[in-house]
Amino acid sequence: MPDLHPSIYLDNAATSFPKPPEVVETMHRLLQEISLSPGRSAHRFSLAASRVIFEARELVADFFGCPDSSRVVFTSNVTEALNVGLFGLLAPGDQVLTTGMEHNSVMRPLRHLEKTRGIVLTFLPTDPTGAIDPEDIPKLLSARTRLIIINHVSNVTGTLADLVAIGKVKGEALLMVDAAQSAGVFPLEMQAFGIDFLAFTGHKGLFGPTGTGGFILRKGLMVPPLKMGGTGSNSEQEEQPQMMPDCYESGTPNTLGIGGLFAGLAFIKRTGLETIRCHEEQLTRLLLAGLSQIKGLTVHGPPASANRGSAVSLTMADRSVADLALLLDRHFGIMARAGFHCAPAAHRSIGTFPQGTLRLSPGFFNTAVEIQAVIAALDKISATH
Ligand SMILES: Cc1ncc(COP(=O)(O)O)c(C=O)c1O
C-alpha cells in the first residue's frame, strides 16, 4: 500500500479525516466479532449485529430530533438517500423550488426528472456568496409546488441556509434538506425546523466511514422505495414489506459501517456540537483573515463575519486552481481540492465557472498552526508568479 499519511489534510468537505479513534476501534472490534448479517438468522451473533444497527438508528433519530427511530433509513451515502426522495416524491407536472448551489447528487436527479417526468424546476435567486433570501420563496410558490430542496451548507462556499426561516414560508410544499455538509456541525432538528425529508451522509461531519448515510422521513410521509429485495422481515411474502424502515433497506446492511457511524455520533455527543462548530469557526475565521492579505487571491463565498460552514473557495490570478492544488500537495504537504466539487451549477451561480475553485475545508482535527501553514504556503505561491 502506498504511504497515504497526510501532512495537512484540508479536504474535510470531501470526507472527514482522520476519524476519531473510537470509530476505528469500534469498526475493528465489529469486524473481528460480529461482521455478519443482521436481522436474518436468530443466532446470537446475528442478534448482536441487529442490536448495533438498532442502537445506531436510535442515536441518529435522537441526534436529528426525530421522536421515532423507525423513520430513520440507512443508505450507502446521501446521494442514495436524495435519490430515494426525489424519485419517490416527484410526479409529472410537479414544481420544485431549488437553488443554483446544489450538489450534483440533487441536480442530476432533478435534471433527469425534468426530462423524463416533466417536473418544473424553479431556481431561487442567489447573491454572489450563494445565499438565498427565504422571503423569495412565497413569491415563487404555486399550487403545483411539491418540494423545496436545498443544501443546508454549500460544499463550495460554506454558505449556510436559514432552514428555520425557510420552514416558516414553505406553505404546502415539502421541505427536503441535503445535510451532507452541515450534519455534525450545525444543529438540525427535524421536527422543530419543519423538515419533511432529511438526507445525511455518514462520512463527513458525522465522522463515520464511507459507505454510510441515510434519510429521515417525517411521520405520515411515505415514498416508494428505489430498490426491493430481502429485508429479513416478512420473508414468507414475495411482496416488498410496507413497514418502516424495512421497505427501504433491502439487501444485507453495512453493519460495520453503521457501527462506525454510531461511534462517530457518540464522539460528537461526547465532544459537543457547539465545541466542534466553534473550533471549525475559529479555524475558518483565521483562514479567511489570512487569505484576505494575499495579493491576487480572491475568496468566493460569505465573509468571516457570517454564520457559515468551513468550506472556503478561492482563486488566484494567473494560476489555475489545479496548479494550486498540485503545488500545495507536492511542495507543502497540504491536501486540498480543485475543480467543481461536483457542483457545476454553484460555480455558475458565484461566477467561477469554468475555472472552478481551490477549496480548503478545515475540520475538527485541524489546528491553528496548520491553518497558518496553509496561509504561508499560498502567500509564497502568490509571490512566485
Ligand atoms: C452538499 C453535498 N451534497 C451531497 C454530497 C454527496 O455526498 P455522498 O458522496 O456522500 O453521497 C456531497 C459530497 O460532497 C455534498 O457536499
Ligand as a Chemical Component Dictionary entry (heavy atoms), coordinates in Angstrom:
data_LIG
# 
_chem_comp.id                   LIG 
_chem_comp.type                 NON-POLYMER 
_chem_comp.pdbx_formal_charge   0 
_chem_comp.three_letter_code    LIG 
# 
loop_
_chem_comp_atom.comp_id 
_chem_comp_atom.atom_id 
_chem_comp_atom.alt_atom_id 
_chem_comp_atom.type_symbol 
_chem_comp_atom.charge 
_chem_comp_atom.model_Cartn_x 
_chem_comp_atom.model_Cartn_y 
_chem_comp_atom.model_Cartn_z 
_chem_comp_atom.pdbx_ordinal 
LIG C1 C1 C 0 -23.715 19.226 -0.353 1  
LIG C2 C2 C 0 -23.414 17.806 -0.741 2  
LIG N1 N1 N 0 -24.412 17.004 -1.130 3  
LIG C3 C3 C 0 -24.194 15.725 -1.472 4  
LIG C4 C4 C 0 -22.935 15.166 -1.437 5  
LIG C5 C5 C 0 -22.743 13.734 -1.819 6  
LIG O1 O1 O 0 -22.244 13.002 -0.747 7  
LIG P1 P1 P 0 -22.017 11.440 -0.864 8  
LIG O2 O2 O 0 -20.933 11.269 -1.889 9  
LIG O3 O3 O 0 -21.601 11.004 0.479  10 
LIG O4 O4 O 0 -23.288 10.826 -1.319 11 
LIG C6 C6 C 0 -21.869 15.959 -1.031 12 
LIG C7 C7 C 0 -20.493 15.416 -1.030 13 
LIG O5 O5 O 0 -19.531 16.081 -1.304 14 
LIG C8 C8 C 0 -22.112 17.306 -0.678 15 
LIG O6 O6 O 0 -21.115 18.107 -0.279 16 
# 
loop_
_chem_comp_bond.comp_id 
_chem_comp_bond.atom_id_1 
_chem_comp_bond.atom_id_2 
_chem_comp_bond.value_order 
_chem_comp_bond.pdbx_ordinal 
LIG C1 C2 SING 1  
LIG C2 N1 SING 2  
LIG C2 C8 DOUB 3  
LIG N1 C3 DOUB 4  
LIG C3 C4 SING 5  
LIG C4 C5 SING 6  
LIG C4 C6 DOUB 7  
LIG C5 O1 SING 8  
LIG O1 P1 SING 9  
LIG P1 O2 DOUB 10 
LIG P1 O3 SING 11 
LIG P1 O4 SING 12 
LIG C6 C7 SING 13 
LIG C6 C8 SING 14 
LIG C7 O5 DOUB 15 
LIG C8 O6 SING 16 
# 
